[in-house]
Every structure is written in C-alpha cells, then in structure tokens.
C-alpha cells in the first residue's frame, strides 16, 4: 500500500458517561509525565533528591499552563473578545491554544518559587529539565493532530495531512491535504532532545547554558514550522507574531549561551542538616576550560 496522505483521527474526544476524555489533554498530560520522569532521573544522577522534582513541578506545571493560555489569549484577543465572539471560551484550554513562550516564562516563575521552597538552584533545575521539556513538547504537539488544528499550507506530498471539511480553512475548503506541521515540530523537538544529550556530554554545559541551548535550538525549528502554518495569526511587517517572538528569544538565548557562566555543575548537594542554607551546585574538578591554549591544561572551575 502506497501512502498518499496521513489520515486525521476520527475523533478527538471520548466520553465516559458524562465525562469527556479529550485527546488534547491526554497528550499534554503524557508530555508532563515524561518530562517529570526524565528530570527526576537526571536530578538523581546529580545527587539531588528526586522528591524535589515533584515538589517543584507542583508549582511549575500549573503556572506553565496558565502562562501558555495567557500568551495565546493576549496575542490573539480577537478570537475571544471581538464582536460576536464568546469571551468565556478564553478559558477553554481543552480546545487548544497554549503558547509555548507564555508557558516557559510563567512556568519559570512557578519553578523559581518551587526551587526557593526546596532550596535548590533554579539554573541546575533548568538544565536537568531541558531534555525532558522538549520531549514533552514533542508529545504535546500530537494534541493538535487530534484537534485537526495548526496545520500548514496545502500539500500533495505523500505525508500530507488529510483534514476533514469542517476543519479546513475558509479560503480553501476544496483542498483536503496540508502540511502536518504538528509532526514537523514534534520531530524537530525529538532532534533537539538528542542534541541536548550530546552537547551536555561534549561541552559540559551548566549554569543554565543547557537550557539556553534548548531555547535556541527549538526557536530555529519553530521559525520555519511557523512559516508553513495557515491558521489565524497576527502579523508584524508581514511575519507572524510567533516568528518575531522566536527570533527575539533566539538572540537572547544565544547571547546567554555564548556569554553565560561556563562550567558544568555535575552534582547537587542538598541541605539536609536543617540549617536553612540553600542547596548549592558542586563543580566536578578538573573540568576542561574551552578557552585553554597551548598544552590545554585542565583546571577546576569554582563557584
């Protein structure tokens, strides 16, 4: 059998009696669970308490969901507050509409609160989280597949996504197949996951620089995927708002990656003595200095 298109799912909601079970929500939850499991394993490998990750997640996850929804509503207010629209639908997160940058920004605030309560450094937590977070994004994007939303321009490629008539753009109702941008972004995120794992070992990234690499690498993919999409978006100088946001964030992340503090905190020591001192990051001596010349001497990096 020759693949001519990817079929869309027959439904994105199942009912257990009066309770709707939405595929979009299941994808988001599955991504969160995967991110927590991966981060717990990475945190434990650094000497941290695995319970810290769940405690911090209790702050970061709800803050991230709220932030993601706020970003979506703020950047596309006409979808909910224009004449004839229903403002209450701004609260319907199960219908889709979570902006990743709002989720990261407000989720970071929640993580900071959780880290302060757990007495752990935010930068160490962010580096431990980065691979799991981008893999969670890869899983979460399948929620768009079940909702038949956020797809790209019309396409006749063998992997084009077949969209049901009621979900097609108003200006191309007769065209059935479109670029599966959910799949493109999901595969890009999987690639970023492996990049982070490799780069962490190769360049000994720490002090938030691994998280910065995640942000920079993700934004590169988001720019070209966003350029393919045909869903509603506000534009500035002809470009979708999310493209401009990605460019600005990429520059900020790249600057931090190149100029941020170097060295890898390889272990995390928790204060279990009751003294109230914050958890500190410990460097692994000796650590290779990337700027060493000549005989490339090794020296420890202290904090």
ZICOR-V852433 format. One record per pair of residues at least 12 apart in sequence whose C-alpha atoms are under 10 Angstrom apart, sorted by sequence separation. I is the first residue (numbers start at 0). J is the second residue. D is the distance in whole Angstrom. If there is no record, write none. Layout:
i = (I:I)
j = (J:J)
d = (D:D)
//
This chain:
i = (10:11:12:39:40:150:162:163:226:267:268:285:286:287:288:11:36:39:76:108:111:147:161:162:163:196:199:225:226:266:267:268:284:285:286:287:35:38:39:72:107:110:111:147:148:161:162:195:198:225:266:267:284:285:286:38:110:147:153:160:161:162:195:225:226:264:265:266:267:284:285:286:36:72:73:144:147:152:159:160:161:225:226:264:265:266:283:284:35:36:72:150:159:160:161:162:195:222:225:263:264:265:266:282:283:284:35:71:72:107:144:147:148:150:153:158:159:160:161:194:195:224:263:264:265:282:283:147:148:152:155:157:158:159:160:194:222:223:263:264:265:281:282:35:69:146:147:154:155:156:158:159:160:221:222:225:262:263:264:281:282:35:68:69:71:75:153:154:155:156:158:159:160:191:192:195:221:222:262:263:281:34:68:153:154:155:156:160:191:194:222:264:280:68:153:154:155:191:218:219:222:263:279:68:71:72:74:152:153:154:158:191:192:218:221:222:262:263:31:65:67:71:72:73:151:152:153:154:188:191:192:220:221:262:70:71:72:150:151:152:153:190:191:218:219:262:65:68:69:70:71:150:151:152:190:218:219:222:261:262:64:68:69:70:71:73:150:151:152:188:217:218:261:31:67:68:69:70:71:103:149:150:151:187:188:191:218:67:68:70:71:149:150:151:187:215:218:219:66:67:68:70:71:148:149:150:214:215:218:65:66:67:69:70:147:148:149:150:151:187:188:217:218:64:65:66:67:68:69:148:150:184:187:188:215:216:63:64:66:67:68:70:147:186:187:214:215:218:63:64:66:67:70:144:185:214:215:63:65:66:67:69:143:144:184:213:214:215:216:264:27:63:64:65:66:67:99:143:144:183:184:187:211:212:214:215:216:262:263:264:63:64:66:67:143:144:183:211:214:215:262:264:62:63:64:66:67:142:143:184:213:214:215:261:262:62:63:65:66:140:141:183:184:211:212:215:262:61:62:63:64:65:66:140:141:180:183:184:211:212:215:60:62:63:64:66:139:140:182:210:211:214:260:59:60:62:63:66:138:140:141:180:181:211:212:213:59:61:62:63:137:138:140:141:180:208:211:212:60:61:62:63:137:140:179:180:208:210:211:212:59:60:62:63:137:139:140:178:180:210:211:59:60:62:63:95:96:137:138:180:181:208:209:58:59:61:62:94:95:136:137:138:140:179:180:207:208:211:58:59:60:93:94:136:137:178:179:207:208:56:58:59:60:135:137:138:177:178:206:208:58:59:95:134:136:137:138:177:178:205:208:57:58:59:94:96:133:134:136:137:177:204:207:208:56:57:58:59:93:95:96:134:135:136:137:206:207:208:55:56:58:59:94:95:133:134:135:137:205:206:207:208:209:55:58:59:133:134:137:205:206:208:54:55:57:58:132:133:134:204:205:206:207:55:56:133:134:135:204:205:206:207:52:55:56:130:133:134:203:204:205:206:54:55:130:133:134:202:203:204:205:53:54:55:132:202:203:204:205:52:55:130:131:168:202:203:204:51:52:54:55:129:130:133:168:203:51:54:129:130:167:168:200:55:130:199:51:52:130:27:51:129:130:50:51:129:24:25:51:23:24:48:55:126:23:24:22:23:24:48:21:23:47:52:20:21:51:126:151:150:151:152:153:206:52:150:151:152:153:205:47:52:149:151:152:153:47:150:151:152:205:45:126:127:129:132:149:150:151:152:126:130:149:150:151:125:126:127:129:130:133:148:149:150:42:125:126:128:129:132:133:148:149:42:45:123:124:125:126:127:128:129:148:149:41:44:122:123:124:125:126:127:129:130:203:42:43:122:123:125:126:129:133:203:41:42:121:122:123:125:126:129:202:203:38:41:42:120:121:122:123:124:125:126:202:203:38:40:41:120:122:123:126:202:38:39:122:38:39:41:37:38:41:37:38:36:37:38:39:34:35:37:38:34:37:38:34:36:37:34:35:34:35:37:33:34:37:32:33:34:31:34:35:30:31:33:34:30:33:34:30:31:32:30:31:30:31:33:29:30:28:30:31:27:30:31:26:27:29:30:26:27:28:29:30:26:27:28:103:26:27:25:26:27:25:26:27:100:24:26:27:23:25:26:22:23:25:26:23:24:22:23:26:22:23:21:22:23:22:23:22:23:21:22:21:11:11:11:12:11:12:10:11:8:9:10:11:7:8:10:126:6:7:8:126:7:8:7:123:100:123:99:122:123:98:123:124:100:123:100:120:100:119:119:4:119:4:5:118:119:3:4:5:6:117:118:3:4:5:6:7:8:78:117:2:3:4:5:6:7:8:9:78:2:3:4:5:6:7:8:1:2:3:4:5:6:7:75:77:123:2:3:4:5:6:75:76:118:119:120:123:3:4:74:75:118:119:120:122:74:118:119:120:117:118:119:120:116:117:118:119:115:114:115:114:75:74:74:6:4:5:4:5:3:4:5:4:5:4:51:45:46:47:48:45:46:47:48:44:45:46:47:48:44:45:46:47:43:44:45:46:42:43:42:47:47:46:45:46:45)
j = (22:23:24:51:52:162:174:175:238:279:280:297:298:299:300:24:49:52:89:121:124:160:174:175:176:209:212:238:239:279:280:281:297:298:299:300:49:52:53:86:121:124:125:161:162:175:176:209:212:239:280:281:298:299:300:53:125:162:168:175:176:177:210:240:241:279:280:281:282:299:300:301:52:88:89:160:163:168:175:176:177:241:242:280:281:282:299:300:52:53:89:167:176:177:178:179:212:239:242:280:281:282:283:299:300:301:53:89:90:125:162:165:166:168:171:176:177:178:179:212:213:242:281:282:283:300:301:166:167:171:174:176:177:178:179:213:241:242:282:283:284:300:301:55:89:166:167:174:175:176:178:179:180:241:242:245:282:283:284:301:302:56:89:90:92:96:174:175:176:177:179:180:181:212:213:216:242:243:283:284:302:56:90:175:176:177:178:182:213:216:244:286:302:91:176:177:178:214:241:242:245:286:302:92:95:96:98:176:177:178:182:215:216:242:245:246:286:287:56:90:92:96:97:98:176:177:178:179:213:216:217:245:246:287:96:97:98:176:177:178:179:216:217:244:245:288:92:95:96:97:98:177:178:179:217:245:246:249:288:289:92:96:97:98:99:101:178:179:180:216:245:246:289:60:96:97:98:99:100:132:178:179:180:216:217:220:247:97:98:100:101:179:180:181:217:245:248:249:97:98:99:101:102:179:180:181:245:246:249:97:98:99:101:102:179:180:181:182:183:219:220:249:250:97:98:99:100:101:102:181:183:217:220:221:248:249:97:98:100:101:102:104:181:220:221:248:249:252:98:99:101:102:105:179:220:249:250:99:101:102:103:105:179:180:220:249:250:251:252:300:64:100:101:102:103:104:136:180:181:220:221:224:248:249:251:252:253:299:300:301:101:102:104:105:181:182:221:249:252:253:300:302:101:102:103:105:106:181:182:223:252:253:254:300:301:102:103:105:106:180:181:223:224:251:252:255:302:102:103:104:105:106:107:181:182:221:224:225:252:253:256:102:104:105:106:108:181:182:224:252:253:256:302:102:103:105:106:109:181:183:184:223:224:254:255:256:103:105:106:107:181:182:184:185:224:252:255:256:105:106:107:108:182:185:224:225:253:255:256:257:105:106:108:109:183:185:186:224:226:256:257:106:107:109:110:142:143:184:185:227:228:255:256:106:107:109:110:142:143:184:185:186:188:227:228:255:256:259:107:108:109:142:143:185:186:227:228:256:257:106:108:109:110:185:187:188:227:228:256:258:109:110:146:185:187:188:189:228:229:256:259:109:110:111:146:148:185:186:188:189:229:256:259:260:109:110:111:112:146:148:149:187:188:189:190:259:260:261:109:110:112:113:148:149:187:188:189:191:259:260:261:262:263:110:113:114:188:189:192:260:261:263:110:111:113:114:188:189:190:260:261:262:263:112:113:190:191:192:261:262:263:264:110:113:114:188:191:192:261:262:263:264:113:114:189:192:193:261:262:263:264:113:114:115:192:262:263:264:265:113:116:191:192:229:263:264:265:113:114:116:117:191:192:195:230:265:114:117:192:193:230:231:263:119:194:263:116:117:195:93:117:195:196:117:118:196:92:93:119:92:93:117:124:195:93:94:93:94:95:119:93:95:119:124:93:94:124:199:224:224:225:226:227:280:127:225:226:227:228:280:123:128:225:227:228:229:124:227:228:229:282:123:204:205:207:210:227:228:229:230:205:209:228:229:230:205:206:207:209:210:213:228:229:230:123:206:207:209:210:213:214:229:230:124:127:205:206:207:208:209:210:211:230:231:124:127:205:206:207:208:209:210:212:213:286:126:127:206:207:209:210:213:217:287:126:127:206:207:208:210:211:214:287:288:124:127:128:206:207:208:209:210:211:212:288:289:125:127:128:207:209:210:213:289:126:127:210:127:128:130:127:128:131:128:129:128:129:130:131:127:128:130:131:128:131:132:129:131:132:130:131:131:132:134:131:132:135:131:132:133:131:134:135:131:132:134:135:132:135:136:133:134:135:134:135:135:136:138:135:136:135:137:138:135:138:139:135:136:138:139:136:137:138:139:140:137:138:139:214:138:139:138:139:140:139:140:141:214:139:141:142:139:141:142:139:140:142:143:141:142:141:142:145:142:143:142:143:144:144:145:145:146:145:146:146:142:143:144:145:145:146:145:146:144:145:146:147:144:145:147:263:144:145:146:264:146:147:147:263:241:264:241:264:265:241:266:267:244:267:245:267:248:267:268:154:269:155:156:269:270:155:156:157:158:269:270:156:157:158:159:160:161:231:270:156:157:158:159:160:161:162:163:232:157:158:159:160:161:162:163:157:158:159:160:161:162:163:231:233:279:159:160:161:162:163:232:233:275:276:277:280:161:162:232:233:276:277:278:280:233:277:278:279:277:278:279:280:277:278:279:280:277:277:278:278:240:240:241:176:175:176:176:177:176:177:178:178:179:179:269:264:265:266:267:265:266:267:268:265:266:267:268:269:266:267:268:269:266:267:268:269:266:267:267:278:280:280:280:281:281)
d = (9:7:10:8:10:9:9:7:8:6:7:6:6:8:8:10:10:6:9:10:9:9:9:6:9:9:10:10:7:9:5:7:9:5:5:9:10:7:8:10:9:8:10:9:9:5:6:7:9:8:6:6:7:4:7:10:9:7:10:8:4:7:9:10:9:9:8:5:9:5:8:10:9:10:10:9:8:10:9:5:7:7:7:6:6:7:7:7:7:9:7:9:6:5:9:10:7:9:7:9:5:6:8:8:8:9:7:9:9:9:10:10:7:10:8:9:5:6:9:9:7:9:9:5:6:7:9:7:9:10:10:10:9:5:5:9:8:8:6:7:9:10:7:10:9:9:9:9:9:9:8:6:9:8:5:10:7:7:10:8:8:8:8:9:10:10:7:9:7:9:8:9:10:9:8:9:7:8:9:10:8:10:8:8:6:7:8:9:7:9:9:10:8:9:6:5:8:10:10:10:6:8:9:7:9:8:9:9:4:6:10:10:10:9:7:8:7:10:9:10:9:6:9:10:9:5:6:9:9:6:10:9:9:8:9:6:9:10:6:6:10:9:7:9:8:8:9:9:9:7:5:7:4:9:9:5:8:10:8:9:9:6:8:5:9:10:6:6:9:9:9:7:9:8:8:5:8:8:9:10:10:5:6:9:7:9:9:4:6:7:8:8:5:9:8:9:7:7:8:4:9:5:10:10:7:7:9:9:6:9:8:6:7:8:10:9:7:9:10:10:8:9:10:7:10:8:7:7:9:9:10:9:6:10:7:8:9:9:8:4:8:10:10:10:9:8:5:9:10:9:4:4:10:8:10:7:8:9:8:5:8:9:10:9:7:10:10:8:9:9:10:9:8:7:8:9:9:9:7:9:7:9:10:9:9:5:9:9:8:10:7:6:7:8:6:8:9:9:6:6:6:9:9:4:9:5:9:9:9:9:9:9:10:8:9:7:6:8:7:9:6:10:7:9:7:10:9:9:9:8:8:8:10:5:7:10:7:9:5:7:9:9:9:5:8:10:9:7:10:9:7:10:10:9:10:6:4:10:10:10:10:10:9:9:9:10:9:9:5:8:9:10:7:8:6:9:7:7:9:8:8:9:8:6:10:8:9:10:6:10:8:6:7:7:9:8:10:10:10:9:9:5:9:5:9:8:9:7:7:7:10:7:8:8:7:8:8:10:7:9:4:10:10:9:7:9:5:9:9:7:8:9:9:7:7:8:9:8:8:9:9:4:8:9:8:9:10:8:10:9:5:5:8:8:10:5:9:9:10:10:7:8:6:8:8:10:9:10:7:6:9:9:8:8:8:9:9:8:10:8:10:10:9:9:10:8:8:8:8:7:7:7:10:9:9:6:9:10:9:6:9:9:9:6:6:10:6:6:9:8:7:9:9:8:8:9:9:7:9:9:7:7:9:8:7:9:8:10:7:6:7:10:10:4:10:9:7:6:9:6:4:7:7:6:9:6:10:10:6:5:6:9:9:9:9:9:5:8:8:9:8:8:8:8:9:9:10:9:9:9:7:10:5:10:8:9:8:8:8:8:10:9:10:10:9:9:10:9:6:10:6:8:7:10:9:10:9:10:8:9:6:10:9:10:6:9:9:8:9:10:7:7:9:8:10:9:10:9:8:10:8:9:9:9:10:10:8:6:10:10:10:9:9:5:6:9:10:8:4:6:9:9:8:9:9:10:10:6:5:9:7:9:6:7:8:10:7:9:7:8:7:10:7:7:9:9:6:9:5:9:9:10:6:8:9:7:9:6:7:8:8:9:8:9:10:10:8:6:8:9:5:8:9:8:8:9:10:5:7:8:5:6:8:9:9:6:9:5:10:6:9:9:9:10:8:6:8:9:8:8:10:9:9:10:10:10:9:9:8:10:9:9:9:8:9:8:8:6:9:9:8:5:9:8:8:10:10:8:10:10:8:8:6:7:5:9:9:8:9:8:7:4:8:9:7:5:10:9:8:8:9:7:9:9:8:8:6:8:6:9:9:9:8:7:6:4:9:9:8:7:9:8:9:8:5:9:9:8:7:6:9:10:9:8:9:10:7:8:10:6:5:10:5:8:8:8:9:10:9:6:7:8:10:5:10:9:8:9:7:7:9:4:9:6:7:9:9:8:9:7:6:7:9:8:9:8:10:9:9:5:9:7:6:8:8:8:9:7:6:10:10:10:7:9:10:9:8:7:9:9:7:10:10:9:9:9:10:8:8:9:9:9:8:9:9:7:8:10:8:9:8:7:8:9:9:8:7:5:6:9:7:10:9:10:10:4:5:6:6:6:9:9:10:6:7:5:5:5:6:9:8:7:8:6:6:8:7:8:10:9:10:9:6:9:9:7:10:8:10:8:7:10:10:8:7:8:6:7:9:7:5:5:7:8:5:7:7:10:8:9:8:8:10:10:9:10:8:9:9:10:8:7:10:10:9:10:10:8:10:10:8:9:7:9:6:5:5:9:9:4:5:6:7:7:5:6:6:9:9:8:8:9:9:8:9:10:10:9:10:9)
//
